[in-house]
């Protein structure tokens, strides 16, 4: 039997997407590359742990969990996250941004300035623009201010992001038009914290980085990995944690977060997609933008 590996998730480097594996192994991805693996027969998906530490009880987790953690490890991981305000004394500068994922799909968020565009690539933001830079708590207050004033959320479901990728405007100026309007409205507000420096509108477009131009509409998405199942496809594009793959069944999307915690082996010769796939379902579009 081939050696089994556990995936540690997808990371974005300056060169593009990279699949990470336990033990430090890396698999750089490029368009046209074959992505082929099988799930060990009789295998069980184990919790991936929290904050770089393994799960002390090696708990099992459901196949459809994108977090890949048991309840206790998920609680520990979130307790120390920026989103939960668990590190209020973080001295690093933070940036507030507006991110666009498709028509009518804009969110506001914050990220550590030292991370550059990494957070936006990880989220699958098609384009974004910074709004301001300052201390963490000032950035957090500004995020809350803008959520209320602009009526935009701080997160958008991945199902919605995936469902519109094949229908994105071809022109970069069209993809950035909603951001331009919202950026102008945001910077015109008077209640920003004094410690936050406002940033000019400088949109960054990730269409080329994701390889989304001309990508065929997917027929669906892999809903979970299952013991003995396999996937074999050619990489068409990647956005956030998602891989868009060409298979005999059509283009499908694999959320690489579903891979974490499973023991995986190279797919055998001739193996095709034998994992459950569900059709896309988009929730109600965001309203109240303008």
C-alpha positions as a Markdown table, in Angstrom:
| # | Residue | x | y | z |
|---|---|---|---|---|
| 1 | Unk | 0.0 | 0.0 | 0.0 |
| 2 | Unk | 1.3 | 3.5 | -0.9 |
| 3 | Unk | 2.3 | 5.8 | 2.0 |
| 4 | Unk | -0.6 | 7.8 | 3.4 |
| 5 | Unk | -0.3 | 11.5 | 4.0 |
| 6 | Unk | -2.5 | 14.0 | 5.9 |
| 7 | Unk | -3.3 | 17.3 | 4.2 |
| 8 | Unk | -2.7 | 20.4 | 6.3 |
| 9 | Unk | -4.7 | 22.7 | 4.0 |
| 10 | Unk | -4.2 | 25.1 | 1.1 |
| 11 | Unk | -1.8 | 28.0 | 1.5 |
| 12 | Unk | -1.2 | 30.9 | -0.9 |
| 13 | Unk | 2.4 | 31.9 | -1.7 |
| 14 | Unk | 3.7 | 34.6 | -4.1 |
| 15 | Unk | 3.9 | 31.8 | -6.7 |
| 16 | Unk | 0.3 | 30.7 | -6.2 |
| 17 | Unk | -1.6 | 28.0 | -4.3 |
| 18 | Unk | 0.2 | 25.2 | -2.4 |
| 19 | Unk | -1.2 | 22.1 | -0.8 |
| 20 | Unk | 0.4 | 21.6 | 2.6 |
| 21 | Unk | 0.9 | 18.2 | 4.3 |
| 22 | Unk | 1.7 | 17.1 | 7.8 |
| 23 | Unk | 5.5 | 16.9 | 8.2 |
| 24 | Unk | 6.1 | 20.0 | 6.1 |
| 25 | Unk | 5.7 | 18.5 | 2.6 |
| 26 | Unk | 4.5 | 21.0 | 0.0 |
| 27 | Unk | 2.7 | 20.4 | -3.3 |
| 28 | Unk | 2.8 | 23.6 | -5.5 |
| 29 | Unk | -0.2 | 23.8 | -7.8 |
| 30 | Unk | -0.4 | 25.2 | -11.3 |
| 31 | Unk | -3.1 | 25.3 | -14.0 |
| 32 | Unk | -3.4 | 22.0 | -15.8 |
| 33 | Unk | -1.8 | 20.0 | -13.0 |
| 34 | Unk | -3.4 | 16.7 | -12.2 |
| 35 | Unk | -4.9 | 16.5 | -8.7 |
| 36 | Unk | -5.5 | 12.8 | -7.9 |
| 37 | Unk | -5.8 | 11.1 | -4.5 |
| 38 | Unk | -7.7 | 8.4 | -2.8 |
| 39 | Unk | -9.0 | 8.2 | 0.8 |
| 40 | Unk | -7.7 | 5.2 | 2.8 |
| 41 | Unk | -10.3 | 2.4 | 2.8 |
| 42 | Unk | -11.7 | 2.1 | 6.3 |
| 43 | Unk | -10.1 | 5.3 | 7.4 |
| 44 | Unk | -11.5 | 7.8 | 10.0 |
| 45 | Unk | -11.3 | 11.5 | 9.8 |
| 46 | Unk | -9.4 | 12.8 | 12.9 |
| 47 | Unk | -9.6 | 16.3 | 14.5 |
| 48 | Unk | -6.7 | 18.5 | 13.2 |
| 49 | Unk | -6.2 | 20.1 | 16.7 |
| 50 | Unk | -5.8 | 23.8 | 17.6 |
| 51 | Unk | -3.2 | 26.5 | 17.4 |
| 52 | Unk | -0.5 | 24.1 | 16.1 |
| 53 | Unk | -1.2 | 21.4 | 18.7 |
| 54 | Unk | -2.6 | 18.0 | 18.0 |
| 55 | Unk | -6.0 | 17.0 | 19.4 |
| 56 | Unk | -5.2 | 15.3 | 22.8 |
| 57 | Unk | -7.9 | 12.6 | 22.2 |
| 58 | Unk | -7.6 | 12.3 | 18.4 |
| 59 | Unk | -11.4 | 12.8 | 18.2 |
| 60 | Unk | -13.3 | 11.9 | 15.1 |
| 61 | Unk | -15.0 | 14.7 | 13.1 |
| 62 | Unk | -17.8 | 14.6 | 10.5 |
| 63 | Unk | -16.8 | 14.4 | 6.9 |
| 64 | Unk | -18.7 | 17.6 | 6.0 |
| 65 | Unk | -17.0 | 19.8 | 8.6 |
| 66 | Unk | -14.9 | 22.5 | 6.9 |
| 67 | Unk | -13.3 | 23.3 | 10.3 |
| 68 | Unk | -12.0 | 19.7 | 10.7 |
| 69 | Unk | -12.0 | 20.2 | 14.5 |
| 70 | Unk | -13.8 | 18.6 | 17.5 |
| 71 | Unk | -15.9 | 21.0 | 19.6 |
| 72 | Unk | -13.1 | 21.5 | 22.2 |
| 73 | Unk | -10.4 | 22.2 | 19.7 |
| 74 | Unk | -12.7 | 24.5 | 17.8 |
| 75 | Unk | -13.4 | 26.4 | 21.0 |
| 76 | Unk | -9.7 | 26.8 | 21.8 |
| 77 | Unk | -8.8 | 27.9 | 18.3 |
| 78 | Unk | -11.5 | 30.6 | 18.2 |
| 79 | Unk | -10.7 | 31.8 | 21.7 |
| 80 | Unk | -7.3 | 33.0 | 20.5 |
| 81 | Unk | -8.4 | 34.4 | 17.2 |
| 82 | Unk | -8.7 | 38.1 | 16.1 |
| 83 | Unk | -12.3 | 37.5 | 15.1 |
| 84 | Unk | -13.2 | 36.7 | 18.7 |
| 85 | Unk | -11.2 | 39.6 | 20.1 |
| 86 | Unk | -9.1 | 37.1 | 22.0 |
| 87 | Unk | -5.8 | 39.1 | 21.4 |
| 88 | Unk | -6.9 | 42.6 | 22.2 |
| 89 | Unk | -3.4 | 43.6 | 23.2 |
| 90 | Unk | -1.8 | 42.7 | 19.8 |
| 91 | Unk | 0.6 | 45.5 | 19.0 |
| 92 | Unk | 0.8 | 44.9 | 15.3 |
| 93 | Unk | -0.9 | 47.4 | 12.9 |
| 94 | Unk | -4.1 | 46.1 | 11.2 |
| 95 | Unk | -5.9 | 47.1 | 8.0 |
| 96 | Unk | -9.6 | 47.4 | 7.3 |
| 97 | Unk | -10.6 | 46.4 | 3.9 |
| 98 | Unk | -13.6 | 46.0 | 1.5 |
| 99 | Unk | -13.6 | 42.7 | -0.5 |
| 100 | Unk | -15.7 | 41.9 | -3.5 |
| 101 | Unk | -16.7 | 38.3 | -4.5 |
| 102 | Unk | -19.3 | 39.0 | -7.2 |
| 103 | Unk | -22.1 | 41.3 | -8.0 |
| 104 | Unk | -23.8 | 42.4 | -4.8 |
| 105 | Unk | -21.4 | 40.4 | -2.7 |
| 106 | Unk | -19.2 | 42.8 | -0.7 |
| 107 | Unk | -17.8 | 42.3 | 2.9 |
| 108 | Unk | -15.8 | 44.4 | 5.3 |
| 109 | Unk | -13.0 | 42.8 | 7.3 |
| 110 | Unk | -9.6 | 43.3 | 9.0 |
| 111 | Unk | -6.2 | 41.7 | 8.6 |
| 112 | Unk | -2.7 | 42.2 | 10.1 |
| 113 | Unk | -0.8 | 44.6 | 7.9 |
| 114 | Unk | 2.2 | 42.2 | 7.8 |
| 115 | Unk | 0.1 | 39.6 | 6.0 |
| 116 | Unk | -0.3 | 41.7 | 2.8 |
| 117 | Unk | -2.9 | 40.2 | 0.5 |
| 118 | Unk | -2.7 | 36.7 | 2.0 |
| 119 | Unk | -6.0 | 37.0 | 4.0 |
| 120 | Unk | -7.8 | 38.1 | 0.9 |
| 121 | Unk | -6.4 | 35.3 | -1.3 |
| 122 | Unk | -7.4 | 32.8 | 1.4 |
| 123 | Unk | -11.0 | 34.1 | 1.4 |
| 124 | Unk | -11.3 | 34.0 | -2.4 |
| 125 | Unk | -11.8 | 37.7 | -2.7 |
| 126 | Unk | -11.9 | 38.5 | -6.5 |
| 127 | Unk | -10.9 | 42.1 | -5.8 |
| 128 | Unk | -10.4 | 44.3 | -2.7 |
| 129 | Unk | -9.3 | 47.7 | -1.6 |
| 130 | Unk | -7.9 | 48.9 | 1.8 |
| 131 | Unk | -9.8 | 51.4 | 3.8 |
| 132 | Unk | -7.5 | 52.3 | 6.7 |
| 133 | Unk | -4.6 | 51.2 | 8.9 |
| 134 | Unk | -4.2 | 51.4 | 12.6 |
| 135 | Unk | -4.2 | 49.6 | 16.0 |
| 136 | Unk | -6.3 | 46.4 | 16.3 |
| 137 | Unk | -9.1 | 47.8 | 18.4 |
| 138 | Unk | -9.4 | 50.9 | 16.2 |
| 139 | Unk | -9.6 | 48.6 | 13.2 |
| 140 | Unk | -12.2 | 46.5 | 14.9 |
| 141 | Unk | -14.4 | 49.6 | 15.8 |
| 142 | Unk | -14.1 | 50.8 | 12.2 |
| 143 | Unk | -15.2 | 47.4 | 10.9 |
| 144 | Unk | -18.3 | 47.5 | 13.1 |
| 145 | Unk | -19.0 | 51.1 | 12.1 |
| 146 | Unk | -18.9 | 50.2 | 8.4 |
| 147 | Unk | -21.0 | 47.1 | 8.7 |
| 148 | Unk | -23.8 | 49.2 | 10.2 |
| 149 | Unk | -23.4 | 52.3 | 8.0 |
| 150 | Unk | -22.9 | 50.5 | 4.6 |
| 151 | Unk | -25.1 | 47.5 | 5.5 |
| 152 | Unk | -22.4 | 45.0 | 4.4 |
| 153 | Unk | -21.6 | 41.8 | 6.3 |
| 154 | Unk | -18.3 | 40.6 | 7.8 |
| 155 | Unk | -18.5 | 37.2 | 6.0 |
| 156 | Unk | -20.1 | 35.7 | 2.9 |
| 157 | Unk | -21.0 | 32.0 | 2.6 |
| 158 | Unk | -18.5 | 30.1 | 0.4 |
| 159 | Unk | -21.5 | 28.5 | -1.4 |
| 160 | Unk | -22.4 | 32.0 | -2.7 |
| 161 | Unk | -18.8 | 32.8 | -3.7 |
| 162 | Unk | -18.5 | 29.6 | -5.7 |
| 163 | Unk | -21.9 | 29.9 | -7.4 |
| 164 | Unk | -21.0 | 33.2 | -9.2 |
| 165 | Unk | -17.3 | 32.6 | -10.2 |
| 166 | Unk | -18.1 | 31.4 | -13.7 |
| 167 | Unk | -20.2 | 34.6 | -14.4 |
| 168 | Unk | -17.9 | 37.3 | -13.1 |
| 169 | Unk | -17.6 | 40.5 | -15.3 |
| 170 | Unk | -14.7 | 40.2 | -17.8 |
| 171 | Unk | -13.5 | 43.8 | -17.3 |
| 172 | Unk | -11.5 | 44.7 | -14.3 |
| 173 | Unk | -13.1 | 48.1 | -14.1 |
| 174 | Unk | -16.6 | 46.4 | -13.8 |
| 175 | Unk | -15.4 | 44.1 | -11.0 |
| 176 | Unk | -14.1 | 47.1 | -9.0 |
| 177 | Unk | -17.1 | 49.5 | -9.6 |
| 178 | Unk | -19.0 | 48.4 | -6.4 |
| 179 | Unk | -15.9 | 48.7 | -4.3 |
| 180 | Unk | -15.3 | 52.3 | -5.6 |
| 181 | Unk | -18.8 | 53.4 | -4.7 |
| 182 | Unk | -18.6 | 51.8 | -1.2 |
| 183 | Unk | -15.1 | 53.0 | -0.6 |
| 184 | Unk | -16.2 | 56.6 | -1.3 |
| 185 | Unk | -19.1 | 56.3 | 1.1 |
| 186 | Unk | -17.0 | 54.7 | 3.8 |
| 187 | Unk | -14.2 | 57.3 | 3.8 |
| 188 | Unk | -16.9 | 60.1 | 3.9 |
| 189 | Unk | -18.1 | 58.9 | 7.3 |
| 190 | Unk | -17.2 | 61.2 | 10.2 |
| 191 | Unk | -17.0 | 58.7 | 13.1 |
| 192 | Unk | -13.7 | 56.9 | 12.3 |
| 193 | Unk | -11.3 | 56.4 | 15.2 |
| 194 | Unk | -8.6 | 59.1 | 15.1 |
| 195 | Unk | -5.8 | 56.4 | 15.4 |
| 196 | Unk | -6.8 | 54.9 | 12.0 |
| 197 | Unk | -5.2 | 56.3 | 8.9 |
| 198 | Unk | -7.5 | 56.3 | 5.9 |
| 199 | Unk | -6.3 | 54.7 | 2.7 |
| 200 | Unk | -7.0 | 55.9 | -0.9 |
| 201 | Unk | -9.0 | 53.7 | -3.3 |
| 202 | Unk | -6.4 | 51.3 | -4.8 |
| 203 | Unk | -8.2 | 48.2 | -6.0 |
| 204 | Unk | -6.3 | 44.9 | -6.2 |
| 205 | Unk | -7.7 | 42.3 | -8.6 |
| 206 | Unk | -7.1 | 38.6 | -8.1 |
| 207 | Unk | -8.9 | 37.3 | -11.3 |
| 208 | Unk | -5.5 | 36.3 | -12.9 |
| 209 | Unk | -4.0 | 35.0 | -9.6 |
| 210 | Unk | -7.0 | 32.7 | -9.3 |
| 211 | Unk | -7.0 | 31.6 | -12.9 |
| 212 | Unk | -10.8 | 32.3 | -13.1 |
| 213 | Unk | -11.0 | 33.9 | -16.6 |
| 214 | Unk | -12.8 | 31.6 | -18.9 |
| 215 | Unk | -13.3 | 28.9 | -16.2 |
| 216 | Unk | -16.3 | 26.7 | -17.1 |
| 217 | Unk | -19.3 | 26.8 | -14.7 |
| 218 | Unk | -18.9 | 23.9 | -12.2 |
| 219 | Unk | -21.7 | 21.3 | -12.1 |
| 220 | Unk | -21.3 | 21.1 | -8.3 |
| 221 | Unk | -19.0 | 20.7 | -5.3 |
| 222 | Unk | -17.6 | 17.8 | -3.4 |
| 223 | Unk | -19.7 | 17.6 | -0.3 |
| 224 | Unk | -17.3 | 15.4 | 1.7 |
| 225 | Unk | -14.6 | 12.8 | 1.5 |
| 226 | Unk | -15.5 | 9.2 | 2.2 |
| 227 | Unk | -13.3 | 6.1 | 3.0 |
| 228 | Unk | -12.3 | 4.4 | -0.2 |
| 229 | Unk | -13.4 | 7.4 | -2.3 |
| 230 | Unk | -11.2 | 9.0 | -4.9 |
| 231 | Unk | -10.8 | 12.2 | -7.0 |
| 232 | Unk | -8.9 | 12.6 | -10.2 |
| 233 | Unk | -9.1 | 15.9 | -12.0 |
| 234 | Unk | -7.1 | 18.6 | -13.9 |
| 235 | Unk | -6.7 | 21.9 | -12.1 |
| 236 | Unk | -8.6 | 24.7 | -13.8 |
| 237 | Unk | -8.5 | 27.5 | -11.2 |
| 238 | Unk | -8.2 | 28.0 | -7.4 |
| 239 | Unk | -9.7 | 30.6 | -5.2 |
| 240 | Unk | -9.5 | 30.8 | -1.4 |
| 241 | Unk | -9.5 | 27.1 | -0.2 |
| 242 | Unk | -11.3 | 25.9 | -3.4 |
| 243 | Unk | -9.8 | 24.0 | -6.3 |
| 244 | Unk | -11.8 | 24.0 | -9.6 |
| 245 | Unk | -11.1 | 20.7 | -11.3 |
| 246 | Unk | -12.0 | 19.2 | -14.7 |
| 247 | Unk | -13.3 | 15.7 | -14.4 |
| 248 | Unk | -15.2 | 13.3 | -16.8 |
| 249 | Unk | -18.4 | 14.3 | -14.9 |
| 250 | Unk | -17.7 | 18.0 | -15.6 |
| 251 | Unk | -16.1 | 20.8 | -13.6 |
| 252 | Unk | -16.3 | 20.4 | -9.9 |
| 253 | Unk | -15.1 | 22.4 | -6.9 |
| 254 | Unk | -13.2 | 20.8 | -4.0 |
| 255 | Unk | -13.0 | 22.7 | -0.8 |
| 256 | Unk | -9.5 | 21.6 | 0.4 |
| 257 | Unk | -10.6 | 22.2 | 4.0 |
| 258 | Unk | -12.5 | 18.9 | 3.7 |
| 259 | Unk | -9.3 | 17.1 | 3.1 |
| 260 | Unk | -7.8 | 17.9 | 6.5 |
| 261 | Unk | -7.8 | 15.0 | 9.0 |
| 262 | Unk | -8.1 | 12.2 | 6.4 |
| 263 | Unk | -5.3 | 9.8 | 5.4 |
| 264 | Unk | -4.8 | 10.2 | 1.7 |
| 265 | Unk | -2.9 | 8.1 | -0.9 |
| 266 | Unk | -2.1 | 8.7 | -4.6 |
| 267 | Unk | -5.0 | 7.7 | -6.8 |
| 268 | Unk | -4.6 | 4.4 | -8.6 |
| 269 | Unk | -4.3 | 4.3 | -12.4 |
| 270 | Unk | -7.7 | 4.9 | -14.1 |
| 271 | Unk | -9.5 | 6.0 | -10.9 |
| 272 | Unk | -12.1 | 8.7 | -11.4 |
| 273 | Unk | -14.3 | 10.9 | -9.2 |
| 274 | Unk | -16.1 | 8.7 | -6.7 |
| 275 | Unk | -16.9 | 11.2 | -3.9 |
| 276 | Unk | -20.3 | 12.7 | -3.3 |
| 277 | Unk | -21.0 | 15.9 | -5.3 |
| 278 | Unk | -23.9 | 18.3 | -4.7 |
| 279 | Unk | -25.3 | 20.9 | -7.0 |
| 280 | Unk | -24.7 | 24.6 | -6.1 |
| 281 | Unk | -27.3 | 26.3 | -4.0 |
| 282 | Unk | -26.9 | 30.1 | -3.6 |
| 283 | Unk | -28.7 | 31.8 | -0.7 |
| 284 | Unk | -30.5 | 35.1 | -1.0 |
| 285 | Unk | -28.3 | 37.9 | -2.5 |
| 286 | Unk | -27.0 | 40.6 | -0.3 |
| 287 | Unk | -29.1 | 43.8 | -0.4 |
| 288 | Unk | -29.0 | 47.3 | 0.8 |
| 289 | Unk | -25.7 | 48.2 | -0.9 |
| 290 | Unk | -27.0 | 51.3 | -2.6 |
